[in-house]
Amino acid sequence: MANEYADLAALKGTLNIETADTTADAALNRALTAASRSIDRTCGRRFWLDPAPVARTYRLRGRLLCEDDGELLLTDDIGSATGLVVETGSGSTWTTAAGWETAPENAAVEGRPVTGLLRTGGTWGWDHTSARVRVTARWGWPQVPDEVVQATLIQAARLYRRKDSPEGVTGSAEWGVVRLSRRDPDVWALIEGLILHGFG
């Protein structure tokens, strides 16, 4: 398993399963993976950080915002300035870009990703139909937000317990038979503020 937002020990604690009891480990790990990837899909982004810089190329059309002090190129989440390289070109020839800043300001201090590159006092290219920007970066978030960790634990526990309610119905002596809701309200409340516009 890789890039889950919570670990097996924490999930066992949530479910009151002894750490030494390994009989359900495979099912618990599947639940953690499914919950983590479900949060990624719902939010339209991922919260784990690439271990090394990876290059991505952006066309300018539809990704530029005109700010008072320059053009803002909207990017995917950049989780670290280490190894960050920005180049402009047309796809075959690249030139290192100068005169840009990361946005929003103080993103790293607040534990949030960079989501744009501001070309101060200029533009990213006159021809927005053919010009491209290549960004080499460690994509993702600087660290997994606490809300995502908690949402993962709740959702993974729910998925693991689903084996006891295969028809989406559960029951108790106190409440009787209850149909499970499609979406857990606590999970939604935790991740709602992290959803990218146009997703969810």
C-alpha positions in Angstrom: 0.0 0.0 0.0 1.2 3.5 -0.7 0.0 7.1 -0.1 -2.8 6.4 2.4 -3.7 9.3 4.6 -3.9 7.3 7.8 -2.1 4.2 9.1 -3.2 0.8 10.1 -2.5 1.3 13.8 -4.7 4.4 13.9 -7.5 2.6 12.1 -7.3 -0.3 14.5 -7.5 2.2 17.4 -10.7 3.7 15.8 -12.2 0.3 15.5 -11.1 -0.9 18.9 -9.0 -3.8 17.4 -6.0 -4.9 19.3 -2.7 -4.0 17.6 -1.5 -7.5 17.9 -4.6 -8.9 16.1 -3.6 -9.2 12.4 -6.5 -11.3 11.2 -8.2 -8.3 9.5 -5.1 -6.4 8.3 -5.7 -7.1 4.6 -9.3 -5.8 4.8 -8.3 -2.9 6.9 -5.5 -1.9 4.4 -7.9 -2.1 1.5 -10.4 0.1 3.4 -7.6 2.7 4.0 -6.6 2.7 0.4 -10.2 3.0 -0.9 -11.0 5.8 1.6 -7.8 7.7 0.6 -8.4 7.5 -3.1 -12.1 8.3 -2.6 -11.1 11.6 -0.9 -8.8 12.4 -3.8 -11.6 11.9 -6.3 -14.1 13.9 -4.3 -11.7 16.8 -3.8 -10.3 16.8 -7.3 -6.7 16.8 -5.9 -4.3 14.6 -3.9 -2.7 15.4 -0.6 0.4 13.2 -0.7 3.7 14.8 -1.9 5.8 13.5 -4.8 9.1 12.1 -3.5 11.0 13.8 -6.4 10.3 16.7 -8.8 8.2 15.7 -11.9 7.7 17.9 -15.0 4.2 18.9 -16.1 3.4 21.1 -19.2 0.6 23.7 -19.2 -1.1 25.4 -22.2 -1.8 29.0 -21.3 -5.4 29.2 -22.7 -7.9 29.0 -19.9 -5.2 29.0 -17.1 -4.4 32.7 -16.9 -5.8 35.3 -14.5 -5.0 39.0 -15.0 -3.8 40.4 -11.7 -2.9 44.0 -10.9 0.8 43.1 -10.8 1.0 40.5 -13.7 -0.4 37.3 -15.1 -1.2 34.4 -12.7 -0.8 31.0 -14.2 -3.0 28.4 -12.4 -1.2 25.2 -11.7 -1.9 21.9 -9.9 -0.9 21.8 -6.3 2.8 22.3 -5.7 3.8 21.0 -2.3 7.5 22.0 -2.1 9.8 24.7 -3.5 12.7 22.2 -3.5 13.6 21.4 -7.2 11.0 23.9 -8.5 11.9 24.9 -12.1 9.7 27.0 -14.5 10.4 27.2 -18.2 8.6 28.7 -21.2 8.5 27.4 -24.7 6.4 25.9 -27.5 6.9 22.2 -26.7 10.3 21.4 -28.2 12.5 24.3 -27.0 12.4 25.5 -23.4 13.9 28.6 -21.8 14.2 29.1 -18.0 11.6 31.7 -16.9 12.5 34.6 -14.6 10.4 37.2 -12.9 7.8 35.0 -11.3 6.5 34.4 -7.8 4.5 31.6 -6.2 0.9 32.2 -5.1 -0.8 32.4 -2.8 1.6 34.2 -0.6 2.6 32.3 2.6 1.2 29.1 1.3 4.0 27.0 2.7 3.9 28.7 6.1 0.2 27.8 6.4 0.8 24.2 5.3 -1.0 24.7 2.0 0.2 24.2 -1.6 1.2 26.7 -4.2 -1.6 26.9 -6.8 -0.3 29.5 -9.1 2.7 31.3 -10.6 2.6 35.1 -10.9 4.6 36.6 -13.7 5.3 39.9 -12.1 5.1 43.0 -14.3 4.7 40.9 -17.5 3.0 38.0 -19.3 3.6 34.3 -19.7 3.5 34.7 -23.5 1.9 36.8 -26.2 0.5 33.8 -28.1 -1.7 32.0 -25.6 -2.7 29.4 -28.2 0.7 27.9 -28.8 2.9 29.0 -25.9 3.4 26.6 -23.0 4.9 26.6 -19.5 6.7 23.6 -18.2 6.8 23.3 -14.4 9.1 20.8 -12.7 8.0 20.4 -9.1 7.1 18.1 -6.2 3.3 17.9 -6.7 0.8 17.5 -3.9 0.5 19.1 -0.4 3.4 19.9 2.0 1.8 17.7 4.6 -1.5 15.8 4.8 -4.1 18.1 6.5 -5.5 16.9 9.8 -9.0 17.0 8.3 -8.0 14.5 5.6 -6.4 12.1 8.1 -9.6 12.2 10.3 -11.9 11.9 7.2 -9.8 8.9 6.0 -10.2 7.1 9.4 -13.9 7.7 9.5 -14.4 6.6 5.9 -12.1 3.5 6.2 -13.9 2.4 9.4 -17.2 2.8 7.6 -16.0 0.8 4.6 -14.6 -2.0 6.9 -17.9 -2.2 8.8 -19.8 -2.4 5.5 -19.3 -6.2 5.5 -21.8 -6.3 8.3 -24.4 -4.4 6.3 -24.2 -5.8 2.8 -27.5 -4.4 1.7 -26.9 -0.9 3.1 -29.0 -1.6 6.2 -27.8 -1.9 9.8 -29.6 -2.4 13.0 -29.3 -2.2 16.8 -31.5 -3.1 19.7 -31.9 0.6 20.6 -32.6 2.0 17.2 -33.9 -0.9 15.2 -33.2 -1.2 11.4 -31.6 1.8 9.9 -30.6 2.5 6.2 -27.1 3.8 5.9 -26.7 7.3 4.3 -24.9 7.5 1.0 -22.5 10.1 2.3 -21.1 10.4 5.8 -21.9 13.9 7.0 -18.7 14.1 9.2 -16.4 13.1 6.3 -18.1 15.7 4.1 -17.8 18.4 6.7 -14.1 17.6 7.1 -13.2 17.7 3.4 -15.7 20.2 2.0 -13.3 23.2 2.3 -10.6 21.3 0.5 -12.6 20.6 -2.7 -11.4 22.3 -5.8 -13.9 24.4 -7.7 -15.6 22.3 -10.3 -15.3 19.1 -8.3 -17.4 17.3 -5.7 
